Amino acid sequence: MFSLIIRILRPIRWLPFLLPVFIILVLATSCFALLAFAKDDIKTVLILHGVWAQDNWEGDFDAALKRSFAMQQNVAVVTRTEYLGLESSRDDSSRSQMVLHLKNKLGQHEVDLIVGVLPAASNFLHQFGDEFAVDIPRIYVVPGSGLAKMAEEKPDVAYIRSASTAALKNTITQVYEILPETKHLYLVAGIALNDTAYLDRAKQAVIELGKDAQTTDLVGLPLDKLMDTLAQLPPDSAILFVSYEEDSNGDKYIVDKFMTSLSAKANAPIFGFWDTLIGHGVLGGSMTSAEAYASETASAAMRILTGTAPSEIRVKDSSTTNLYDWRQMQRWGIPRSRLPQDHKVFFKAPSLWDDYKNHVIAATALIIFLSIMALVLTLSLRSRKKAWQKAKTSEERLDRALAVNHDGIYEWDTRTNNIYFDARYYTMAGYEPNEFPGRFDEWVARVHPEDYARIGPLVEGYLAGELLTYDVEFRFRGKNSEWMWIRSRLKTFERDEDGKPRRIIGTHTDITSQKHYELMLLSQVKIAEFADKHSALEVLQKVLDEVELLTNSKVGFYHFVADDQEHLSLQNWSTNTLDKM
């Protein structure tokens, strides 16, 4: 009983792990369903291939066609592919069975459009399409020229003509342009339906170019015999590989599997017109592209599926591209200058320049950039050095001039009311540099109160923009508490929008000696005028007062020295001293 319970509960332990997986699967299924229903409609396109693929051309075509359909926005397209096997179904009975098979298939699955790819499938669809595809529009991709003309009579048929005729003709022309010494041209082809269709076009191109007398057909040779033949071609020969799906023994081939070996055996360069041959031993040629055919087919299909009549879609010629293999060019000694002007070369071995081109270009660009930057920096440094030297010279000249004049400089920013005093501003009054802060109130505190009462209104008038000049003299207290005479001048270098000074440069000039000399002269004049009207003692009293004023003394008196040179005889006090007493 216990073991039975264990067997029942054992699967339950996996539920925590299985539940998230189940949820993810449900969400993914829902997303895909929503994406499918987001399309306006879902259309089915049936793609018919007639014979066994000669190489991967058909695979490239199908893949490119699906990619083109997937890029459409409004209509979802589902593709189905059918291989007809026409290379082994050449009697009426076999083909009748294929028609019956397709009829039953279309009866079970709704198809909106049928595409026949290459001549074999296009011919089959044209011949038997009315039996199994009634009222279903069709597209013939790369039909024969005769079939294209007949298709124009059917209103439900669109076609995209092959570029192979032009490609073959262009390739043959390039053979004689690239190898002008060519005397023999060999056309290699099998016996399958597509082989013979393309061989007919190649032979027609040879005739149109007037080269038929130099051309030999190698048709249906078994592969081993074909290799031996191509290995023994006469000098000045060239080979045009047309198509080789089946040989005369009924053996079928995929070109990719043997082309490299065939090219290695051949003693002449091989040209071709299928882009899938590049890289497998073919020198090159004017190539048709499965990608280009698929893109044009998808475009035509979408037009039909969205309502355009098939008879309005008739693509006369598809595009070709001149492609060449660099390795084969080197093998046969063919210079690139002989190639057509609009060509592409593949498999070129990169040279030293190719390998390091980007590095060299980047390094060169970096060197040029750094050289330019170095030149710019050098010129900038020279310019700045000259400017610095000029400024230094000017500063030294100014310093010498100020040193001679004993001037100090200050700069006043009226927005912040901060003042910068230079070193001489401090030292001329006995202070150490920066001994007191650079503020207006610090300056006011050191100006003699009597003088500030006189010059204060002048400062305010200058700051208000009412006075354009400022040149005043006042007493300024030095560090030793003695008064020195200063001459101050201001110059405005920047004003605000109202015209008021914003940045002011000022100077302080020590004029103490000059002022004392002026006062001494004034005292002499005063004493001389006083002496005319007063006694000798009064004149001495006046002299004492003037000397006291000139020397800033607190106490003044004069005395005589006795004859013994040891005693003094006090004669009088100054007026200020007497007042204080």
Disulfide bonds with the S-S distance in Angstrom:
none
